[in-house]
Amino acid sequence: MEHGSLESFSAFPFESYMRKIRCSVHCGFAAAKQAAQRYTEEVYSQSILNQDVADNVTGPEVTYSFKEVITYRNTRPDNVVIAKGRPGFVTEISEGGRFRFRAFLDPSYLYTDPFPSGNIGVFKCTTLSHECTWITVTDILCKCVCIMTQNYEVIIPLLHTLQ
């Protein structure tokens, strides 16, 4: 079973990779050839899927690449970031690659034991600022996921987007 991006958090990524190869080989005859064919099929089908997804994207977006491609958008749920040390939402993207950013006024720790959640970028927020500021890609620490509860919103960073 494949878990998508969770594989990048594995303590043993090579074993996971080898298991994937082993599962793609159906018998011992020409095992290397079978593995290569399955890999080619997977890469091809993934490229087709990525192309279809890219064709369906609407609205402005900015792509920034340091080590990998990170796409920023101004629509939920893909518009939550931590910028200048504060969590908030990207509300607009200008042609020059600048972002209009609304920060939360009151980010606090979701938990403090065994360590403050802010150490890993997890915040509990209730009040969104009415004021917007303009930021650039270099001001953004990472993209996040926002989980809404009845009383507050929990901001959790996406680890693969940390700069």
Buried (B, 14 or more C-beta within 10 A) or exposed (E): EEEEEEEEEEEEEEEBEEEBBEEBBEEEEEBEEBBEEBEEEEEEEEEEEEEEEEEEEEEBEBEBEEEEEBBBBBEEEBBBBBBEEBBBBBEBBEEEEBBBBBBBBEBBBBEEEEEEBBEEBBBBBEEBBEEBBEBEBEBBBBBBEBEEEEEBBBBBBBEEBEE
